[in-house]
Amino acid sequence: MNQLPTVTKEIGYAVCAELEQEPGNQYIVKLLERLEKENPCIAEFISRLAMQHSDPVGVSTSALLVYRLLESQIEADRLKKEFDLTHSQKS
């Protein structure tokens, strides 16, 4: 069974940098729009959960950032594995 990755500090810093590059809440809006297309069940879950709380923006932002952290770590792990395989084949 596949496991969720352990997110590294480096990925945390990278996602923070992504977030800081976009003005206002554009990063979160774009992330939610992409998630609605790529993983609508999670997007709906986040939206429903957020609407049940007094701070829906904070709840949805937190959930979306956790999703992005996991997604980024999976991407980094995949690239590292591919690089290691390619590098070891050349040796």
ZITAUR-V320947 format. One record per helix or strand of 3 or more residues. SS is the DSSP state (A for helix, B for strand). FROM is the first residue (numbers start at 1). LEN is the number of residues. Records with the same first field share a line. If there is no record, write none. Layout:
# ZITAUR-V320947
SS->FROM-LEN  FROM-LEN
This chain:
# ZITAUR-V320947
A->9-13  26-13  40-12  56-35
